[in-house]
Amino acid sequence: MSRIHFGLVLGLCLCVTAYAQRVKSTLSGVITDGTSAAIPGADVKLLNEATGLAVPYKTSADGMYAFPFLETGRYSVQVSSPGFKTLVRSGVTVQSNSDQRLDLTLDVGEISQKVEVAGEAPLLNQVSATVATSVGHEEIENYPLIERNVLQLINLIPGSTLGGTGTQDFDPSINGTRPRGNNFTVDGISINQEHSGTTGGAGVSYSPQVEAVSEFKVLTSNYSAEYGRAMGSIISVGLMSGTNRYHGSLFEFLRNDAFTARSYFLAATARKPKLRNNQLGGSLGGPIKRDKLFFFATGEQLLQHSSNVSTFSVPTKAMLAGDFSTDANTIFDPATVTTGPTGAIVRQPFAGNKIPSARFDPSAIPLAAFWPQPDPGSPDGSYTNASVPGKNSVKFNIKLDYSVSQKDNLSVRISYNYAETIGATAVPGPGN
């Protein structure tokens, strides 16, 4: 039995540090008139449609505006300037870890007149050459993820392959790089686990619940220097924040052998392997103080039990007594090793392929008792064992977001993960 206890992670996002990578995004652009001339001093207001938080900005002399440190979500942009109609562009989706550009054109008219634009195509990346794939919250919830591990979405990325040493279902090779070169972050904080017990690969110490993930993003090439520690891809997970509306969910993800198909290679008289997988939990988010303080919390428990049937060879009762007469291999006496006339090593076999009990190592005699007996009627020492591996885990995530002012925001996150794994045993009892 092995236990992994990943304690509390407290993310206090007050400033950018040398160890954390960017978790926010930037929306910028140019405000022009119908002749493509820049409009300086225009009033631009960015509104988060979920939280109601509004941030004002005045365009520069060349008509530029920029809103840095934005949360993932949907926004509306309102632009007004004397002599022009007020323009409102709603439904602007800002992705995580991105620099997005939105250029807007004002029409000549009264400022009291309003032009509203909604439902246009997603913004194109005109700022950087980063190659990335993004999966949104609704898509994540609809994907059939085994054990609800959101990191398995990495296998949908172009160039991802599970072939090769060290790859796992959540840590593959991407574009030919080693799995150890991948860098995993949650809200910009590393969740890499260098010593995961896998050959050649690294791993992760924490996988957020599906309900907690706002966006899953993989940067495969041409990303900026802030991700300099990675030779492979950047796997970035952004977590949900609360909004001005209360919303939540309850679920149970059930897998049971009653619903599984029989294996093609399973004997007609054999029962299907046992499988009991119950994964239950929920989420709740909303305002503590409208337009000011928000929370989002998720919790999940996994109870998993299954059966694992394996067949392998064990020593027969005669072999444990030193009798290998039925074995086609010759057993040589190591005490009779000599060098022949030609320099070759010469050994003498045991008479009848039987090792005398007087030659047994005294320390090995009591250990031999732990070998299980072969299956009844098995002439070759075959032994079939059915073990019951299992896994119990509990995880929760709590995130608080506080709007201190129009320029300052505070975010606090606590993540907890406890996992207890019961491994499959090839040999029962103390012999394992």
N, C-alpha and C positions, 0 to 999 in steps of 0.2 A: 504494500500500500504506500502510495506516495502522496504528499500533501504540498500544495502550493498556496501560499498566503500572500497575496499582493495587497498591501495595506492601503492606506489612504493617500490619495494624490490630491494635493491642493493647488489649483492653478489660480494665481492672483495676477491678473493681467492689468498692471498699472503702466508698464512701459515695455519697450522691446529690449530683450536681453541678448547676450552673445550666445546663449545656449538654446533659446527658443526660436523656432522659425515662424514666419508670418502666418497668422491665422485670419487676418482681416483682408479686405479688398478695397480697391480704389475705383471710383467712377469719375471720369473726367470728360471734357469735351470743349467745343467752341460754339458760342452763340453768334449767329450771323443773321443778316436780313436777306431779302430776296435777291440782292445783287452779290451775295457772298461776302459782303463787307462785315467785319467784326463789329459787335455791339458792346462797347465798354460800359461798365457800371450797371449792367442789367442785374435785376434781383432774381436769384435762383434759389429755390427752396426744395430740399430733398425730404420726402416724407416716407418713413417706414410704414407700409400699409398694415402690418401686423401689430406693431406696438404703438403707433401714433407719434413716434418721436420725429421731430422736424428739425432740420439744420439749415440755416440760411447761408448764402454766399453771394458776393458781388463779383461780377466778372472783371477781369483785369483789362488793361488798355488794349490788349489784343483779343479780347472776348473770351478768354479762357476761364474755366472753372474746374475745381477738383474737390472731391469729397473722399478723403482717405479714411482708413480704419472702419470700414463698413462691415456689418454682419451679413451673412448669407440670407437672402430673402427677396421679397418683392417690394419695389419702391415706386413712388410717383415723383416726377420732376415738374415743378411749376416755374415758368420763366415769365417775367414781366418787365417792361421798360416803357417809358413815356413815348407815345407815338406809334406803339405797336400793340397788337392784340395779345392778351395773355394766353400763353400756351401751357397746357397740362398734358404731360405724357405719363400715363399710368401703366402698370403691369411690367415695369422694368425689372428683370430678374438679375440679381447680382450673385455670381457664383463665388465659392470660397477660393482664397489664395489667387486672386486674379486682378489684372489691371484692365478694366473695360472702358470703352470710349463711346460716348453718346453725343453726337453733334446735332444741334437743333437750329431750326430756322424760324424766325418770327415774321409774321405778316403785318403789313402796315395797317393801322386801324386804331380805334379807341382802346385804351388800356382796360376799360370795363368789359369789352368784348372778350369772350373766352373761346379758345379752340382746344377741344379735348381729343386726344389720340389714345386709343387703347387697343390691345391685342395685336400689336405688330410682331414681326419676326424677332427671334432672339438676337441679342447683340453679338456682333462679330468681334473677334479679338484683333484689334488694329494697333495694339500697343506693343506686344511682345511676340516672339517667334516660338514660344513654348508649345510643345506638342502634348496635349493632355486629353484625357477622357473623363467625363463627369457623369455621375449617376445621382439623380435627385431622390428625395425622401419617398415620394409616392412609388417610384419605380422599385426602390429598395424593398418596400413593404410587400410588393407584389411578386418578387422573385422567390422561387422555391429553394431556399437555402437550408441545407442539412444542418441541424443543430443551431440554425439561425445565426451563423457566423458571418457577419457582414464582410469580413476580409476575403471570403471566397469569391466576391465579385471581381477580384483581380484577375480571375481566370477568363473573364469576358473581354479583357483588354487585348487589342491586336498586338501580336508578337509575344503573347504569354504562352509558356509551355511548361508542363509538369515533368518533362523528360530530363534526365541527368541527375547527378549526385546532389543530395541536399535539398531537393525541391519538396515542397509540401503543398497540400491543397490550398493553403493561404499564403504561401511564400514561393512562387514559381520563378523560373528564369524568364526574364523579359528582354527581348531583343538580343538574346545570346549572352547576357551578363549573368554572373553568378547570383544565386539567391541571397548570399550574404551581403551583396552590394545594395540591396533594397533598403529604403529608409521609411519606417512607419511612424506616423505622428497622429495624435488626437488633439485637436485644437492647437496645433503647432508644437505640442510637447511630445518628445520621443517616447515611444513604447517599445523600443527595440530590446530584445533579450538575447544577448550574445551567446549565452550558454544554455541552449535549449535541449541538448541531448541528441540533436540530429547531426548526421554526418555531412559536413561541408556547408550547412546552412545555419542561419541564425534563427530568429523566431520573434514572437511578440509576447509581452507580459500581460496584455489586456485587450479584450475585444469588446467594444461597446455593444449594448443591446440595439436591436434593429430600430425600435421606437425612438431611441435617443439620437439617431444619426440624421442630420439634415442633408448632408451631401457626402458622397464618396468620390474622391478624385485621385487619378493617377497621372503624374507627370512623367513622361517617358524620355523626353530629350529637350535640349535647348532651354532648360530652366536656369534661373538666375543663380548668382554666386551665393546667395543665402542658404542654398541647399548643398554646399560644397562637400559635406561629409559623405555623400552617396556616390557610388560608382554606377549603380543601377537606376532604378526608378524611385520616385517619391510617391508613397501611398499616404494620402492625406484624408483624414476623417474629420468632418466638422459636426459638432453636436448641436442639438436643438436648443432653442431658448424659448422662454415663455412669451406670451403675447397678451393683448388686452382682452382676449376671450379665453374662458376656461375650456379646455379640451383634454380628453383622456381616452384610455383604452384598457380593455382586459382581454387576455387571450390564454389559450392552452394549445400548444403544438404537440400533437399526439402521433407517435409512431408505435405500431404494434404488429407482432407477427401474424395476427389474425387478418391483417390487410396486405401482407407481403406475399409475393409469389414464391413457389417452391423452386429451389435451385435445380438446374438441369441435371447436375451430377449427384443429387441427393438420392439415396436408395429409396425404392418404392415403399418399404416398410418403415423407414426412418421418419422421425418427426422433424418439422421445421425448427431451426434454431430459435431459441427464445429471444424475444425483443420486447422490452418495455421501456419506452422513452416518453416521459412526461415533462414538458417544458411549459411552465406557466408564469404569468407575470402581468404587468400592466404599466401604464404611464399616466401622469397627470401634470398639466401645466396651466399657467394663467397669471393674472396680475395679483401682486400683493398690494400695490398702490398703482392705480391706472396711470399710464404714460410715464411711470417713474421706476417702479421696482417689480421685477418679474421672476418667476421660478419655473423650473421644469424638472420633474423627477421620474425616474424609471426604476423598476425592480424586476428581477427574474430569478427563477429557481429551476434547476435541471435535476431530474431523478431518472437515472438510466440504468437498466439491468438487461443483460443479454447473455446468451450462451455461446460458448466457443468450443467446438468439437475438433480434436486433433488426434491423429494416429501416427505413431512412430514406433521404432524398435527399442526393446529393452532386453537386458540379459535374461536368459532362461534360468530356471533353477539349477540345471546342470552346469551352465556357464559360471554361475556364482560359486559353484563347488569346484571350479577349475577344469571342468570337462568341456573341451572344445572339439570333441571327436566328430561332431556333425558339421563343423565349420570347414568350408573348403580351403580356408587360409591356414598355412602352417604356422604354428606358434613355436618360436625359437627360444632356447634357454640363454638369457643374456650373460650367464656366468661361464659360458663355454666359448666365448669369442676368442679366436686366435688368428694369427696371420699366417697364411699359407706360403708355400715356396715361391709363388709368383708375386707375393705381396698383397694378395686379395684377402679380404676378411672372411673368415670361415666361422660358422655357428652350427651348433647341433640342435636339432628339434627336440621338443619334449616327447617322450615315448607316448604313442597313441594320441598325441595332441592334447595331453592332459597335464595340467600344472599341479604338482603335489601340494597338498595343503600346508606342508612345512615351509614352502617357499612364499606363502602369503605374507604381505606386509601387515603386521599386527594393527596398525592404525586404520587399514582399509577394511578389515573384517567387520567392525560395527557399522561402517558407512554403507556397506553392501546391503544391510537390512532395510535401508530406506528406498531401494529400488522397488517399484510396483511390480506385481506379478503380471505376466502376459495374459492376454484375453484367453478364456477357456477354449481349448481346441485349436489354438494358434500354434502351428509348428515352427514358425520363424520368429517368434518372440514379439509379435505385433501387440501394441497396447493402445487402446482408445480411451481418451479422457475427455470429459465434458466439464469445463470450468465456467464460472459465472462472473465475467468482468463487469464492472459498473463504474459509474461516475456520478458524483453529487456535487453540485456547484450552486453558489449564491452570488449574485452581483447586483449592485445598484449604482445609480448615478444621480447626483443632485447638482443643479446648476442655477445660480442666482445672477441676475443682471440688473445693475443699478445705473440709471442715467443721472450722474452727478450734475452735469450741465450740458449745454449744447456742444461743448468741446471735450468733455471728459465722461468716460464710461468705465464702470468697474464690473468685472466678471469674476465670480468665484465658483469653482467646481470641486466636488468631492466624488471620487470614483472608488469603488470597492469591489474586489473579486476574490472569492474563496472557492477553491476546487479541491476535491478529494477523489482520487482515482484508485480503483481496485483493479489491479492488473490480472490478466488471464494467467493461469498456472498450467504448465505442461505436466508437472508431476505433483500429485496431491500431498498435503501434509508437510511434515518437516523435510521431505526430500526435495521440495521446490527450491 
